[in-house]
Amino acid sequence: MVTQTAAEHELAVLIVDALNLETVDPSQIEPNAPLFGGDLGLDSIDALEIALAVSKRYGLQLRSDHPDNQRIFSSLHALSEYVERERTV
């Protein structure tokens, strides 16, 4: 059983919608599993799409040259923590 916080679930839904992952149930994305190179099969293009969706939804910028991108995008949990810390909306 996957346990997501409300913020993680909201972000999982955003990711699934933004990437049109029709076969993925957002509630089944493991918060600490790798977003890239794992079960979701996401790549660098998907990272750009996620960054754009997060920017639109939460009003914060995820820049491609951010030194912490590898950590920020390492898992749903890490991305959720970053969004919660940085969000302006």
DSSP file (Angstrom, degrees, kcal/mol; ACC not computed):
  #  RESIDUE AA STRUCTURE BP1 BP2  ACC     N-H-->O    O-->H-N    N-H-->O    O-->H-N    TCO  KAPPA ALPHA  PHI   PSI    X-CA   Y-CA   Z-CA
    1    1 A M              0   0    0      0, 0.0     2,-0.4     0, 0.0    27,-0.1   0.000 360.0 360.0 360.0 130.0    0.0    0.0    0.0
    2    2 A V        -     0   0    0     25,-0.2     2,-0.6    28,-0.0    27,-0.1  -0.743 360.0-158.3 -90.3 130.2    1.3    3.4   -1.0
    3    3 A T        +     0   0    0     -2,-0.4     2,-0.3    25,-0.1    25,-0.0  -0.931  16.4 174.6-113.6 112.3    1.0    6.2    1.5
    4    4 A Q        -     0   0    0     -2,-0.6     2,-0.1    23,-0.1    26,-0.0  -0.867  29.0-123.8-112.2 147.1    1.2    9.7    0.1
    5    5 A T     >  -     0   0    0     -2,-0.3     4,-2.5     1,-0.1     5,-0.2  -0.367  37.1-103.1 -73.8 168.4    0.6   13.0    1.8
    6    6 A A  H  > S+     0   0    0      1,-0.2     4,-2.4     2,-0.2     5,-0.2   0.901 124.8  50.0 -60.3 -40.8   -2.1   15.2    0.4
    7    7 A A  H  > S+     0   0    0      2,-0.2     4,-2.1     1,-0.2    -1,-0.2   0.895 110.5  49.4 -66.0 -40.6    0.6   17.4   -1.2
    8    8 A E  H  > S+     0   0    0      2,-0.2     4,-2.6     1,-0.2    -2,-0.2   0.907 111.4  49.3 -64.6 -41.5    2.3   14.4   -2.7
    9    9 A H  H  X S+     0   0    0     -4,-2.5     4,-2.5     2,-0.2     5,-0.2   0.927 109.5  51.2 -64.7 -43.9   -1.0   13.1   -4.1
   10   10 A E  H  X S+     0   0    0     -4,-2.4     4,-1.9     1,-0.2    -1,-0.2   0.913 113.6  45.4 -57.7 -43.4   -1.8   16.5   -5.6
   11   11 A L  H  X S+     0   0    0     -4,-2.1     4,-2.5     2,-0.2    -1,-0.2   0.872 109.7  54.5 -69.5 -37.9    1.6   16.6   -7.3
   12   12 A A  H  X S+     0   0    0     -4,-2.6     4,-2.6     2,-0.2    -2,-0.2   0.912 108.8  48.9 -61.6 -42.7    1.2   13.0   -8.5
   13   13 A V  H  X S+     0   0    0     -4,-2.5     4,-2.6     2,-0.2     5,-0.2   0.918 110.6  51.1 -62.1 -43.7   -2.1   13.9  -10.1
   14   14 A L  H  X S+     0   0    0     -4,-1.9     4,-2.9    -5,-0.2    -2,-0.2   0.914 111.4  47.6 -59.7 -44.5   -0.4   16.9  -11.8
   15   15 A I  H  X S+     0   0    0     -4,-2.5     4,-2.2     2,-0.2    -2,-0.2   0.937 112.6  47.9 -63.3 -48.1    2.4   14.8  -13.1
   16   16 A V  H  <>S+     0   0    0     -4,-2.6     5,-2.2     1,-0.2     4,-0.5   0.913 116.7  43.7 -61.0 -43.3    0.1   12.1  -14.5
   17   17 A D  H ><5S+     0   0    0     -4,-2.6     3,-0.8    -5,-0.2    -2,-0.2   0.927 113.4  49.9 -67.6 -45.4   -2.1   14.7  -16.1
   18   18 A A  H 3<5S+     0   0    0     -4,-2.9    -2,-0.2     1,-0.2    -1,-0.2   0.843 119.0  38.0 -63.7 -34.3    0.8   16.8  -17.5
   19   19 A L  T 3<5S-     0   0    0     -4,-2.2    -1,-0.2    -5,-0.2    -2,-0.2   0.390 105.2-125.5 -99.1   2.5    2.5   13.7  -19.0
   20   20 A N  T < 5 +     0   0    0     -3,-0.8     2,-1.9    -4,-0.5    -3,-0.2   0.912  42.0 172.3  52.8  46.6   -0.7   12.0  -20.2
   21   21 A L    > < +     0   0    0     -5,-2.2     3,-2.0    -6,-0.2    -1,-0.2  -0.554   0.4 172.6 -85.1  74.5    0.2    8.8  -18.3
   22   22 A E  T 3  S+     0   0    0     -2,-1.9    -1,-0.2     1,-0.3    -2,-0.1   0.737  72.4  49.9 -60.7 -26.9   -3.1    7.2  -18.9
   23   23 A T  T 3  S+     0   0    0     -3,-0.2     2,-0.5     2,-0.0    -1,-0.3   0.403  93.6  91.4 -94.2   3.4   -2.1    3.8  -17.4
   24   24 A V    <   -     0   0    0     -3,-2.0    -3,-0.1    -8,-0.1     3,-0.1  -0.869  65.0-148.0-105.7 127.7   -0.7    5.3  -14.2
   25   25 A D    >   -     0   0    0     -2,-0.5     3,-2.4     1,-0.1     4,-0.3  -0.834  11.8-146.5 -88.6 116.0   -2.8    5.7  -11.1
   26   26 A P  G >  S+     0   0    0      0, 0.0     3,-1.4     0, 0.0    -1,-0.1   0.826  96.8  60.0 -54.5 -33.4   -1.5    8.7   -9.3
   27   27 A S  G 3  S+     0   0    0      1,-0.3   -25,-0.2   -15,-0.1   -23,-0.1   0.623  99.8  58.1 -71.7 -10.7   -2.3    7.2   -5.9
   28   28 A Q  G <  S+     0   0    0     -3,-2.4     2,-0.7     2,-0.1    -1,-0.3   0.369  74.4 113.0-100.4   4.0    0.1    4.3   -6.7
   29   29 A I  S <  S-     0   0    0     -3,-1.4   -17,-0.1    -4,-0.3     6,-0.0  -0.681  71.4-128.2 -78.7 118.3    3.2    6.4   -7.2
   30   30 A E    >   -     0   0    0     -2,-0.7     3,-1.2     1,-0.1    46,-0.5  -0.514  11.5-139.6 -67.7 123.5    5.6    5.5   -4.4
   31   31 A P  T 3  S+     0   0    0      0, 0.0    46,-3.1     0, 0.0    47,-0.4   0.810  99.2  38.4 -57.0 -33.6    6.7    8.8   -2.8
   32   32 A N  T 3  S+     0   0    0     44,-0.2     3,-0.1    43,-0.2    -2,-0.1   0.420  91.5 107.2-101.1   1.8   10.3    7.7   -2.3
   33   33 A A  S <  S-     0   0    0     -3,-1.2    43,-0.6     1,-0.1    44,-0.2  -0.495  84.2 -92.3 -76.2 149.3   10.7    5.8   -5.6
   34   34 A P  B     -A   75   0A   0      0, 0.0     6,-0.4     0, 0.0    41,-0.2  -0.372  25.4-152.6 -61.3 135.2   12.9    7.4   -8.3
   35   35 A L  S    S+     0   0    0     39,-1.1     7,-0.8    38,-0.4     2,-0.4   0.847  83.0  48.2 -73.5 -34.2   10.8    9.5  -10.7
   36   36 A F  B    S+b   42   0B   0     38,-0.3     7,-0.1    37,-0.3    -1,-0.1  -0.888 118.4  12.3-114.2 137.8   13.4    8.9  -13.5
   37   37 A G  S    S+     0   0    0      5,-1.0    -1,-0.2    -2,-0.4    -2,-0.1   0.560 110.5  93.1  78.4   7.9   14.8    5.6  -14.5
   38   38 A G  S >  S-     0   0    0     -3,-0.2     3,-1.0    -4,-0.1    -1,-0.2  -0.106  99.8 -52.8-111.7-149.8   12.2    3.8  -12.4
   39   39 A D  T 3  S+     0   0    0      1,-0.2    -4,-0.1    -5,-0.2    -3,-0.1   0.762 127.6  60.0 -64.2 -27.8    8.8    2.3  -13.0
   40   40 A L  T 3  S-     0   0    0     -6,-0.4    -1,-0.2    -5,-0.1    -4,-0.1   0.747  94.5-141.0 -76.0 -21.9    7.4    5.4  -14.6
   41   41 A G    <   +     0   0    0     -3,-1.0    -5,-0.1     1,-0.2     2,-0.1   0.818  38.0 167.4  68.7  31.6    9.9    5.4  -17.4
   42   42 A L  B     -b   36   0B   0     -7,-0.8    -5,-1.0     4,-0.1     2,-0.2  -0.440  13.0-170.8 -80.2 153.3   10.3    9.2  -17.3
   43   43 A D     >  -     0   0    0     -7,-0.1     4,-1.6    -2,-0.1     3,-0.2  -0.652  43.5 -77.7-131.0-172.1   13.1   11.0  -19.2
   44   44 A S  H  > S+     0   0    0      1,-0.2     4,-1.5     2,-0.2     5,-0.1   0.816 126.9  55.5 -64.6 -31.8   14.6   14.5  -19.4
   45   45 A I  H  > S+     0   0    0      1,-0.2     4,-1.9     2,-0.2    -1,-0.2   0.899 106.0  52.4 -65.3 -39.9   11.8   15.7  -21.7
   46   46 A D  H  > S+     0   0    0     -3,-0.2     4,-2.8     1,-0.2    -2,-0.2   0.869 103.4  58.1 -62.8 -36.1    9.3   14.6  -19.1
   47   47 A A  H  X S+     0   0    0     -4,-1.6     4,-2.6     1,-0.2    -1,-0.2   0.901 105.6  49.7 -60.3 -40.7   11.3   16.7  -16.5
   48   48 A L  H  X S+     0   0    0     -4,-1.5     4,-2.2     2,-0.2    -1,-0.2   0.907 111.2  48.6 -64.1 -41.7   10.8   19.8  -18.6
   49   49 A E  H  X S+     0   0    0     -4,-1.9     4,-2.4     2,-0.2    -2,-0.2   0.903 112.2  48.6 -64.4 -41.9    7.0   19.0  -18.8
   50   50 A I  H  X S+     0   0    0     -4,-2.8     4,-2.8     2,-0.2     5,-0.2   0.927 110.5  51.2 -63.6 -44.9    6.8   18.5  -15.1
   51   51 A A  H  X S+     0   0    0     -4,-2.6     4,-2.4     1,-0.2    11,-0.2   0.902 111.3  48.1 -59.8 -42.0    8.7   21.7  -14.4
   52   52 A L  H  X S+     0   0    0     -4,-2.2     4,-2.3     2,-0.2    -1,-0.2   0.922 112.9  47.5 -64.6 -45.0    6.3   23.7  -16.7
   53   53 A A  H  X S+     0   0    0     -4,-2.4     4,-2.5     2,-0.2     5,-0.2   0.905 113.2  48.1 -64.0 -42.1    3.3   22.1  -15.1
   54   54 A V  H  X S+     0   0    0     -4,-2.8     4,-2.9     2,-0.2     6,-0.5   0.907 110.9  51.8 -64.4 -41.8    4.6   22.9  -11.6
   55   55 A S  H  X S+     0   0    0     -4,-2.4     4,-1.5    -5,-0.2    -2,-0.2   0.918 113.5  43.7 -61.2 -44.3    5.5   26.4  -12.6
   56   56 A K  H  < S+     0   0    0     -4,-2.3    -2,-0.2     2,-0.2    -1,-0.2   0.910 119.7  41.6 -67.0 -42.7    1.9   27.0  -13.9
   57   57 A R  H  < S+     0   0    0     -4,-2.5    -2,-0.2    -5,-0.2    -3,-0.2   0.905 128.6  24.4 -74.1 -42.9    0.2   25.4  -11.0
   58   58 A Y  H  < S-     0   0    0     -4,-2.9    30,-1.6    -5,-0.2    31,-1.0   0.469  97.6-121.1-109.3  -3.3    2.2   26.7   -8.1
   59   59 A G  S  < S+     0   0    0     -4,-1.5     2,-0.3    -5,-0.4    -4,-0.2   0.817  71.0 118.4  70.0  30.9    3.7   29.9   -9.4
   60   60 A L        -     0   0    0     -6,-0.5     2,-0.5    -5,-0.2    -1,-0.2  -0.939  60.6-121.4-128.3 155.0    7.3   29.0   -8.9
   61   61 A Q        -     0   0    0     -2,-0.3     2,-0.7    -3,-0.1    -9,-0.1  -0.806  14.5-168.3 -99.6 130.0   10.2   28.5  -11.4
   62   62 A L        -     0   0    0     -2,-0.5     2,-0.2   -11,-0.2    -7,-0.1  -0.920  22.1-158.0-111.8 100.3   12.1   25.3  -11.8
   63   63 A R    >   -     0   0    0     -2,-0.7     3,-1.6     1,-0.1     6,-0.1  -0.534  21.7-131.6 -85.4 145.3   15.0   26.3  -13.9
   64   64 A S  T 3  S+     0   0    0      1,-0.3    -1,-0.1    -2,-0.2     5,-0.1   0.726 108.4  52.0 -66.4 -21.1   17.0   23.8  -16.0
   65   65 A D  T 3  S+     0   0    0      4,-0.0    -1,-0.3     3,-0.0    -2,-0.0   0.262  75.3 131.3-100.0  12.7   20.3   25.2  -14.6
   66   66 A H    X   -     0   0    0     -3,-1.6     3,-1.6     1,-0.2     4,-0.2  -0.485  57.9-138.4 -65.4 128.6   19.3   24.9  -10.9
   67   67 A P  T 3  S+     0   0    0      0, 0.0     3,-0.3     0, 0.0    -1,-0.2   0.715  99.3  50.4 -64.8 -20.0   22.1   23.2   -9.1
   68   68 A D  T 3> S+     0   0    0      1,-0.2     4,-3.1     2,-0.1     3,-0.4   0.237  73.0 112.2-101.6  13.7   19.8   21.0   -7.0
   69   69 A N  H <> S+     0   0    0     -3,-1.6     4,-2.8     1,-0.2    -1,-0.2   0.871  74.2  56.1 -56.3 -39.5   17.6   19.7   -9.8
   70   70 A Q  H  4 S+     0   0    0     -3,-0.3    -1,-0.2    -4,-0.2    -2,-0.1   0.914 114.8  38.9 -61.2 -41.0   18.9   16.1   -9.4
   71   71 A R  H >4 S+     0   0    0     -3,-0.4     3,-1.4     2,-0.2     4,-0.4   0.918 115.1  52.7 -72.7 -44.2   17.8   16.1   -5.8
   72   72 A I  H 3< S+     0   0    0     -4,-3.1     3,-0.4     1,-0.3    -2,-0.2   0.901 117.7  37.2 -58.8 -43.1   14.6   18.1   -6.4
   73   73 A F  T 3< S+     0   0    0     -4,-2.8   -38,-0.4    -5,-0.2   -37,-0.3   0.230  87.7 101.8 -94.7  14.0   13.4   15.6   -9.1
   74   74 A S  S <  S-     0   0    0     -3,-1.4   -39,-1.1     1,-0.1     2,-0.3   0.833  94.6 -11.4 -69.4 -31.3   14.8   12.5   -7.4
   75   75 A S  B  >  -A   34   0A   0     -3,-0.4     4,-2.4    -4,-0.4     5,-0.2  -0.971  69.0-100.5-158.6 167.6   11.4   11.4   -6.2
   76   76 A L  H  > S+     0   0    0    -43,-0.6     4,-2.5   -46,-0.5     5,-0.2   0.899 122.7  52.7 -60.1 -40.9    7.8   12.5   -5.7
   77   77 A H  H  > S+     0   0    0    -46,-3.1     4,-2.5     2,-0.2    -1,-0.2   0.925 109.8  46.7 -62.4 -46.5    8.6   13.2   -2.0
   78   78 A A  H  > S+     0   0    0    -47,-0.4     4,-2.1     2,-0.2    -2,-0.2   0.913 114.2  47.4 -64.3 -42.9   11.6   15.4   -2.8
   79   79 A L  H  X S+     0   0    0     -4,-2.4     4,-2.6     2,-0.2    -1,-0.2   0.904 112.0  50.8 -65.0 -40.7    9.7   17.3   -5.5
   80   80 A S  H  X S+     0   0    0     -4,-2.5     4,-2.8    -5,-0.2     5,-0.2   0.913 109.2  50.4 -63.0 -43.7    6.7   17.8   -3.1
   81   81 A E  H  X S+     0   0    0     -4,-2.5     4,-1.9     2,-0.2    -1,-0.2   0.916 111.7  48.4 -60.7 -42.7    9.0   19.0   -0.3
   82   82 A Y  H  X S+     0   0    0     -4,-2.1     4,-2.2     2,-0.2    -2,-0.2   0.933 112.6  47.8 -63.5 -46.3   10.6   21.5   -2.7
   83   83 A V  H  X S+     0   0    0     -4,-2.6     4,-2.4     1,-0.2    -2,-0.2   0.929 111.9  49.6 -61.5 -46.0    7.2   22.8   -4.0
   84   84 A E  H  < S+     0   0    0     -4,-2.8    -1,-0.2     1,-0.2    -2,-0.2   0.870 114.2  45.7 -61.9 -36.1    5.8   23.1   -0.5
   85   85 A R  H  < S+     0   0    0     -4,-1.9    -1,-0.2    -5,-0.2    -2,-0.2   0.852 124.6  31.1 -73.7 -35.4    8.9   25.1    0.6
   86   86 A E  H  < S+     0   0    0     -4,-2.2    -2,-0.2    -5,-0.2    -3,-0.2   0.567  85.4 121.8-103.8 -11.5    8.9   27.4   -2.5
   87   87 A R     <  -     0   0    0     -4,-2.4   -28,-0.1    -5,-0.2   -27,-0.1  -0.178  34.8-174.0 -64.9 147.9    5.3   27.8   -3.5
   88   88 A T              0   0    0    -30,-1.6   -29,-0.1     1,-0.0    -1,-0.1   0.437 360.0 360.0-115.8  -7.1    3.8   31.2   -3.7
   89   89 A V              0   0    0    -31,-1.0   -30,-0.1     0, 0.0    -2,-0.1   0.396 360.0 360.0-108.3 360.0    0.3   30.3   -4.5
